[in-house]
Amino acid sequence: MKLIFHTLSDGVQEFEVDQTSVLIGRGSNCDVILKVEGLSRQHCKIEIDRKGNFLVTDLGSTNGVMIDNQRIAPNTPTPYSEYLPLAIGSIPSVTLEAPEKESVEVTFEAPAKPTKVVLDLPKSEKKWTKKGALPVPKMKVERTIPWRMIIGIVVLVALTALFFQDLEIL
């Protein structure tokens, strides 16, 4: 994650960290140490959750943390969107950039034998067992989907869309 602090006294300070949780403050035990007046020893914590979203927590600091010009509650992880203004203590502007996600190439291969799922509900179970409850069907798997037919339908739909586009009907 990249943190960019726009301070009034020291200008722009950038930090690149590999952690998903960063402690910010003046204290020597912080991950990002800023010797800025108006910042507590342990001012706030910035985390990235599993989905890649930012969470900002004010650790009970004197001058607080502002998201979108609203002071956040202390000791409560607060969701933060990158496009909102963020101020930490006396630092009027802080920019957070999430780490770039690794791209993964995915290829799909058709199975050797296509699969079709069939629901088999015996006649004895076709009655309602309780008021408002449906019987649970048993499932069995058959391998009979014709892939050539599916590909043919997709091609037919694409050609039809091109035909109507040429006629300027859509």
C-alpha distance (Angstrom), angle and dihedral (degrees) to the residues before:
residue distance angle dihedral
M1 . . .
K2 3.78 . .
L3 3.82 121.4 .
I4 3.81 120.5 -166.2
F5 3.81 118.0 -170.0
H6 3.81 119.2 -164.6
T7 3.81 101.8 -160.4
L8 3.79 125.2 -176.9
S9 3.80 94.8 -135.1
D10 3.83 105.0 34.5
G11 3.81 101.8 28.8
V12 3.80 118.6 -139.0
Q13 3.81 120.4 -2.7
E14 3.80 120.3 -176.2
F15 3.80 128.0 -163.1
E16 3.79 127.9 -174.5
V17 3.82 114.0 -160.6
D18 3.80 130.9 178.5
Q19 3.80 95.5 -154.1
T20 3.81 126.9 98.9
S21 3.82 91.0 -141.1
V22 3.82 122.9 48.6
L23 3.81 127.5 -174.3
I24 3.83 112.8 -150.2
G25 3.81 126.6 -163.6
R26 3.81 147.9 89.6
G27 3.82 95.3 -78.3
S28 3.81 123.7 105.3
N29 3.84 91.5 -124.5
C30 3.85 92.3 62.3
D31 3.81 123.2 105.0
V32 3.82 91.0 -136.6
I33 3.80 112.6 34.8
L34 3.80 117.2 -163.1
K35 3.81 118.8 179.7
V36 3.79 92.9 -151.8
E37 3.78 125.7 139.5
G38 3.80 110.6 -117.7
L39 3.80 93.9 37.1
S40 3.82 120.5 109.8
R41 3.82 123.4 -131.7
Q42 3.82 88.4 -106.4
H43 3.77 102.9 17.9
C44 3.80 107.6 161.4
K45 3.79 145.8 -21.5
I46 3.81 124.9 -131.4
E47 3.80 118.6 -161.1
I48 3.78 136.8 179.1
D49 3.80 114.1 -143.1
R50 3.82 126.5 -146.6
K51 3.80 91.8 -86.5
G52 3.81 92.5 53.3
N53 3.83 95.8 -105.1
F54 3.80 122.2 140.2
L55 3.81 121.8 -118.8
V56 3.81 118.5 -168.0
T57 3.82 121.2 -162.5
D58 3.81 123.8 -170.5
L59 3.82 105.1 -145.1
G60 3.82 94.3 -148.6
S61 3.80 94.2 -75.8
T62 3.81 122.7 174.3
N63 3.83 96.7 -124.8
G64 3.80 96.5 34.4
V65 3.80 134.3 -153.6
M66 3.80 123.2 -78.1
I67 3.80 124.3 -154.5
D68 3.81 114.2 -174.1
N69 3.84 88.8 -10.2
Q70 3.83 91.3 -57.8
R71 3.78 121.1 114.2
I72 3.81 111.0 -124.6
A73 3.79 123.1 -133.9
P74 3.81 114.4 -95.9
N75 3.82 119.6 -105.2
T76 3.82 92.4 9.5
P77 3.83 119.6 114.2
T78 3.81 104.8 -125.6
P79 3.83 123.1 -164.0
Y80 3.79 113.5 -117.5
S81 3.82 128.6 -163.1
E82 3.80 117.1 -151.8
Y83 3.82 93.7 -126.8
L84 3.84 94.6 59.4
P85 3.82 121.8 91.2
L86 3.82 113.1 -103.4
A87 3.83 125.3 -164.1
I88 3.80 124.0 -178.1
G89 3.81 115.1 -162.4
S90 3.82 108.3 -56.1
I91 3.82 92.3 -12.6
P92 3.82 102.7 103.1
S93 3.80 98.3 -163.9
V94 3.79 131.1 32.2
T95 3.79 124.0 172.8
L96 3.81 121.8 -159.1
E97 3.77 122.5 -163.5
A98 3.79 120.8 -169.7
P99 3.78 117.2 -134.0
E100 3.76 114.4 -96.4
K101 3.75 112.6 -97.5
E102 3.76 118.4 -121.9
S103 3.76 113.4 -111.5
V104 3.76 116.0 -127.3
E105 3.78 122.1 -158.4
V106 3.78 111.9 -138.0
T107 3.79 124.3 -168.2
F108 3.76 125.7 -172.3
E109 3.75 125.0 -149.3
A110 3.78 125.1 -168.6
P111 3.80 112.4 -116.9
A112 3.78 117.6 -107.1
K113 3.79 89.6 -114.4
P114 3.82 117.5 25.3
T115 3.79 117.2 -123.3
K116 3.79 128.8 -132.2
V117 3.81 124.0 -174.3
V118 3.80 116.1 -142.4
L119 3.79 124.3 -169.6
D120 3.78 111.0 -140.5
L121 3.82 114.1 -164.0
P122 3.81 114.0 -179.2
K123 3.81 115.8 -135.7
S124 3.81 92.1 -116.5
E125 3.82 90.4 60.2
K126 3.80 96.6 49.5
K127 3.82 91.6 92.3
W128 3.78 122.1 88.5
T129 3.79 109.4 -99.3
K130 3.83 97.3 -163.1
K131 3.75 133.0 8.5
G132 3.81 106.1 -79.2
A133 3.81 95.1 3.0
L134 3.79 124.4 116.1
P135 3.80 122.6 -147.8
V136 3.79 115.2 -107.3
P137 3.82 110.1 -118.0
K138 3.79 121.8 -138.8
M139 3.78 114.7 -120.1
K140 3.75 127.4 -139.8
V141 3.79 127.4 178.5
E142 3.79 125.3 -132.0
R143 3.78 125.6 -177.0
T144 3.82 103.7 -135.7
I145 3.88 112.9 110.7
P146 3.84 109.2 130.9
W147 3.83 103.0 -136.6
R148 3.80 92.2 -170.0
M149 3.79 89.3 61.6
I150 3.83 92.4 51.4
I151 3.81 91.6 48.9
G152 3.81 89.6 48.4
I153 3.81 91.5 52.6
V154 3.83 91.9 49.5
V155 3.81 91.0 50.1
L156 3.83 90.6 47.4
V157 3.82 92.0 51.5
A158 3.83 91.3 48.4
L159 3.81 92.4 49.5
T160 3.81 91.0 47.3
A161 3.82 90.6 52.0
L162 3.82 90.4 50.5
F163 3.81 90.9 48.7
F164 3.81 93.2 52.1
Q165 3.80 90.9 44.3
D166 3.83 90.0 56.2
L167 3.83 89.7 51.2
E168 3.84 89.6 49.3
I169 3.81 90.7 -132.0
L170 3.80 95.6 130.3
